[in-house]
Amino acid sequence: MKRIKKNSLVTGLYALMLMGIVTGCDKDVYNSGNDDDGKLPPKEDYFDFALTGDVQLNVNYDAPGYRAVIEVYDQNPMADYKTKKEGISPIFVAYTDINGKYEGKMNIPTAVKEAYLYTGLFGLPTCVKLGASASGYTYDATKSTPGTRATNGVINDDKVPFKLTHGLSGTDRYDNVYSLTTWNSNGVPILSGYLTRPDKVGAANENIGVVSTRVRDFLIAYNVDKNNIVAGACGNAKLLREPDQVNIKVPAGGLSMSVSFTGELAAYKNSFGYYYYPTGQKIGPAEFYKMKKYLAFPNADLDALKAGDTVKLLYFDNNGNASEVFPEGYTIGWFLISNGFGGVMGVNSATGYVNQIEDVAYSSSSPNSTYSRFRNTCMSDDTGTDRRFISVYDQKSKMYVIGVEDAVQGNTPDDYMDLMFAVTTSKDLGGGDLEPVPPTDPTPEPGVLPLSGTLAFEDIWPGGGDYDLNDVMIEYNRNITFDANNKATKSVETFKAVQKKGSATNNNFFACQYKKLGKMTLPAGVKAETATNSFVIETSAKEIVEGTVYQIERDLTGLNLSQTDVASDFNPYIITKKYTTENRVEVHLPLADMTSAADASLMTKDNAYYVGSKDGSQYPFAINIPITGFVAADETSRIDLEGQYPAFASWAKSKGTTNQDWYKTGKGAK
């Protein structure tokens, strides 16, 4: 806070205003200053020193019925294909609409160079890298190229039956697997009209996404219910069923059916299909190996399919004639080839065989080998410990929803959601002994937008200072809760004093103003200032013990504010020297408005908008740095000096177009 004779950070006035922080109070709440002409220079003449900016985000999952919480990260958030890294926070959070779309602005650090889109909603791609352009960030499933994960092209023949190359016997094999469709090199079915996406499904005439989400919520809750946990398995293992419950017995008069892909959480590119046989026939490994099997989804992966993609199953008579109606007296079963479109899985140390997916039913070329170990295909006629299919009955849609585990149960219990599909039948067959999913509509959980950063103030405005920006330093965390319509319901904000003792000699008081205050709940030592829509910490920053935290909770119900509205409504400031309710000295972020309690006459051309401009240079009296843990400049050491943050000068001279991450270099990198 000590004065210096000359500030040489930047010469000349800045003519470009960057995307900046939206102020938290109404405009024109103070007069125009005491300059000779009675007017302040245009704000556009000043650099706002903002380290965040508004950018456009456009997301289209092309998923009717899927309302998803989306999170944007400035790095890949995934530790593996379905597990997020620990210790990282999103830079933006929002809900899509009911069709998986979002269009809006997000305020993110200007230092962000690439961004990743994440959602935990089953049925949508878990994590994708956003496309970046001058107009913002975009993900559009209708324009994305499927097949981004590499494939060895194991299932490589689009004829019927298709050919499985390089079987373990050393020869090409067919294994009685036929295909309903042809596909491209990414496993995307290309037969005209083969894939459909019905607008509505089931008895309740709902979007498939609504059914999928209802069942997903049920399975997640069931999986963690302590009443369902059994030794060595997850809760969903209790949903495993014997063949007579998972398979579908065709009733009198025949039956038509279709399967809808609802999502997957697999590391493999699995292949999925069905088979049928006379009801009552026992189907074991040998019988399964010899019978005809029909491939429905060559690549049951979100790289190749979209949630809701639907295939109508076909019955073939002894002469090869196809029909959409399965005759009475038959039972339909399901099979999955683990990593069937993905390729080699490696050498099996227990058997010595190369565990390739080409070998449909067994881990070796011999159909007499042990079926239950190291095999790559599961069938719904498996029994006992070999079962990998769970099934539930959705009471509202009257659909069967089936989940599959794509590997033999290992040490880690699986949730049986490596592949999930819903079955639509022309007749309601009832749920039988299957676990019923209650007919309730999914209730979206509240979303939370986390915002954090460090506020640093120089307290000798309207004059100059030592320009160390450490007189008052406050770390903040703002958690804005919002509903499925992106309307904010509350904000819980913590402010932690982190300035070092002795950084300032003045009694400075931290405060924050909002346009829409809501109903505040304040801790001891914090005062509501209704005249300015602010709260004020009543203890001088000089006296506050480093690390002291103040939590402010605001109820925003009924204000019709989006989470982005609340995020931008943020006008932090300090009251210098002493706390008064009129004609006081306030220090705000550059280009932010002072409150009605401030002495507006103090603002001149030399210090307009909290930007110093003496000697032809500009510098801020406050800054909002979008990280916590920021290491302050040394006392009386200008922030842009060597040994401090020298890249700050380049950033300022470029008007924010270069060195946007200056706060992570220099002293911040130590």
Buried (B, 14 or more C-beta within 10 A) or exposed (E): BEEEEEBEBBEEBBEEBBBBBBBBBEEEBBEEBEBEEEEBBEBEBBBBBBBBBBBBBBBBBBBBBBBBBBBBBBEBBBEEEBEBEEEEEBBBBBBBBBBBBBEBBBBBBBBBEEBBBBBBBBBBBBBBEBBBEEEBBBBEBEEBEBBEBEBBBBBBBBEEBBBBBBBBEEEEBBBBBBBBBBBBEBBBBEEEEBBEBBEEBBBBEBBBBBBBBBBBBBBBEBBEEEEBBEEEBBBBBBBBBBBEBBBBBBEEEBBBBBBBBBBBBBBBBBBBBBBBBEBEEEBEBEBBBEBEBBBBBBBBBBBBBBBBBBBBBBBEEEEEEEEBBBEEEBBBBBBBBBBBBBBBBEEBEEBEBBBBBBBBBBBBBEBEBBBEEBBBBBBBBBEEEBBBBBBBBBBBBBBBBBBBBBBBBEEEBBBBBBBBBBBBBBBEBEBEEBBEBEEEEBEBEEBBBBBBBBBBBBBBBBBBBBBBBBBBBBBBBBBBBBBBEBBBBBBBBBBBBBBEEEBBEBBBBBBBBBBBBBEBEBEEEBBBBEEBBBBBBEBBBBEBEEEBEBBBBBBBEEBEBBBBBBBBBBBBBBBBBEBEEEEBBBBBBBBBBBBBBBBBEBBBBBBBBBBBBBEEBBBBBBBBBBBEEBBBBBBBBBBBBEEBBBBBBEBBBBBBEEBBBBBBBBBBEE
